[in-house]
Amino acid sequence: VTAQRHGGLRADELTALGVDPSSVVDFSASLNVHGPHPDVVAAIRAADLLAYPDPTGLPARQALAHRHGVDPSSVILGHGAVELLWGLARLLVGDGPTLIVEPAFGEWRAATLASGGRPIGWRPDHGLAVDVDAVVRAARASSARAVYLANPGNPSGLALPIDDIAGLARALAVPLVLDEAFLSLSERHADAAVRLPDTVIRVRSLTKDHGLAGLRVGYALATRTLCARVDAQRPPWMASAPAQAAIIAAVERDDFVASSRARLLADRDAQHRRLRALDLAPLPTATIYTLVRVGDATSLRARLLAGHGVAVRDATSFGLPDHIRVAARPAADVDRLVAALAQELPCAPARS
Ligand SMILES: Cc1ncc(COP(=O)(O)O)c(C=O)c1O
């Protein structure tokens, strides 16, 4: 089995291990496990499957535009946030250099390489906190055509204050691709409504907010010109009729995102207490997933999955081979995580 590039379960691996997918409790993928809301499910079920949907998803873009107080021409839909990241990398980076604030979700790098570009990583010397001035210097030094930053970061879970993001955008001479996939499910959720300079492209994911990973639905907020350029180099119908229906229903259910966020952040805090009781040290995070130092993460992940049906994210692909990342889940699931960890890590190293 190749190195894990994402959380979530893989059929080939589970089959090879003889693990029944329905028995696995999944801490490796981070999203709103309380979703999707019944209203959103009803809208998806009612979608017209016979007719072609609107090619650019205008009704769904109008709903999002209304929700965010922008013009519909400043909203584009994607087959998940990932598809938008790939389209943006193709357009903005092409065969040139791009700066990635690391450790980072791997798709901007993958998309850059696929378009013949040159990904250049900037990583803090110590810890995981982002130094905005150093990022600006690195962007200039590398002649980056665009900068990719996730806020909150993945896997760190750390979030920059929105003023720092605005300052970063102003200091950069190039577009800032701001991946806000986890912003709504973070302590900094209110920052989603704060305006940012026009050079910022804000990429969002209903996967995370509403628990719709299987549907694949994301959107981006950007200038009208940029949205038109992205659309011009993609096929039509990037959002299916069920995906568009889900968006229209979801924008009416911000209350559901808010209540889910409160539950998830409380679940996260409870999970941290349980991990500390095992002598583990969860790292600080502003959102619904947490890095934990465990020693050999690849081996631990394999043992947890094969022996206990507990999936965690091995952080090796993020350059953190001694960390796992765990998502917030309800207490009964955390019981299973803690029992499995207690067995697999009987004498926890002093992990910081
Ligand atoms: C930072 C970040 N951006 C985007 C995504 C993917 O979002 P989507 O499922 O909407 O493609 C993920 C998924 O884990 C992520 O961690």
The ligand as a MOL file (V3000), in Angstrom:
LIG
                    3D

  0  0  0     0  0            999 V3000
M  V30 BEGIN CTAB
M  V30 COUNTS 16 16 0 0 0
M  V30 BEGIN ATOM
M  V30 1 C -7.2070 21.9650 3.6830 0
M  V30 2 C -8.1490 21.1500 2.8450 0
M  V30 3 N -8.6750 21.6800 1.7320 0
M  V30 4 C -9.5400 20.9890 0.9580 0
M  V30 5 C -9.8890 19.6850 1.2750 0
M  V30 6 C -10.7940 18.9180 0.3740 0
M  V30 7 O -12.0670 19.4230 0.3260 0
M  V30 8 P -13.1360 18.7360 -0.6370 0
M  V30 9 O -13.5000 17.4080 -0.0410 0
M  V30 10 O -14.2690 19.6940 -0.6550 0
M  V30 11 O -12.5050 18.5530 -1.9780 0
M  V30 12 C -9.3630 19.0970 2.4050 0
M  V30 13 C -9.7380 17.7140 2.7530 0
M  V30 14 O -9.2390 17.1300 3.6800 0
M  V30 15 C -8.4640 19.8400 3.2070 0
M  V30 16 O -7.9260 19.3050 4.2930 0
M  V30 END ATOM
M  V30 BEGIN BOND
M  V30 1 1 1 2
M  V30 2 1 2 3
M  V30 3 2 2 15
M  V30 4 2 3 4
M  V30 5 1 4 5
M  V30 6 1 5 6
M  V30 7 2 5 12
M  V30 8 1 6 7
M  V30 9 1 7 8
M  V30 10 2 8 9
M  V30 11 1 8 10
M  V30 12 1 8 11
M  V30 13 1 12 13
M  V30 14 1 12 15
M  V30 15 2 13 14
M  V30 16 1 15 16
M  V30 END BOND
M  V30 END CTAB
M  END
